[in-house]
Amino acid sequence: MKPRNLRAVAAFGVVLVALTGAGSSDGGGCRSHSSSGKKTDSKPTGHGKGGRSKPSATNATSDVRITNCAYDDATERLAARVTVRNGDTLPYAYDFTVQFTTGAGDAAVSATSSRTDVVVDGGASTTTELTTPYTGSENGPQPVRCKLQSAGRVVQP
């Protein structure tokens, strides 16, 4: 069997045990532990009738990093380069929002930009760029600050 298929079978088994509560002395089925003792996400992937489930923030904020934040003169937009590193063995779809802040005092401008469904295989990373129009009155605002406002992830089937 291919390693990818083994991961899928193992993930299915963990989710099945978590949902049925098998092996749990407290009767609950919301938490499961892998053989390594690490807590695993046991939320549904949301690809069934009910639609996509809300992303879990577990580990997502530590997986998502802003690597560059600036004003792009050519497009007159605020831009953030974001790298997502999935240190887990399972593939995840990440959703995240970056908050941009420029200037100071009364001249401060704040805006956000979001990205959804950035799929990253287990053990891999990807880089993407988020942009938003600059609505301030001055050309080339300085400084530009970026902050990860929120991040979540869901297991991909």
C-alpha positions, 0 to 999 in steps of 0.5 A: 500500500502507498504511504498516502493510502496508509495515512488516509486509512490511519486518519479514517481509523482515528476519526472513527474511534473519536466519533464512536468513543471507542476506547474512551472511558469517559464516554466522550468521542470528541478527543482522540490520541494517536499511538504517539500520544499527540492530540489529533484533530478529530473534527469532520472535514465538512465535505459531506451534506452539511458543507464545510466545517469551521476551521480549527485554530489548533496549530494553524496560527503556528503554521502560518507566518508573514514573511514580507509586508510592504506597500507595492508602488506598482499596484498601489496595494498593501501586500503580505507574503505568507508562508504556510508550513504543515508540520503534520503528516496529514494534508490540511486546508488553511484559512487565514486573515492578515490585518494591515496597518499604515501610518500613525495617529489620525492618518492611520489606515487599517485593512484586512485581506483573507485567503481560504482553502490553501491546501498544504500536504503533510510535511510541505509548505507553500507561499502565497500573497495577500493584497488589499487596496491602499485607501490612504491619501498619501503615496507610499505609506510608511511604515506598513505593518502586518499582523495575522488576525486569524488562522484555521485549518481542516483535514483534507480527505 
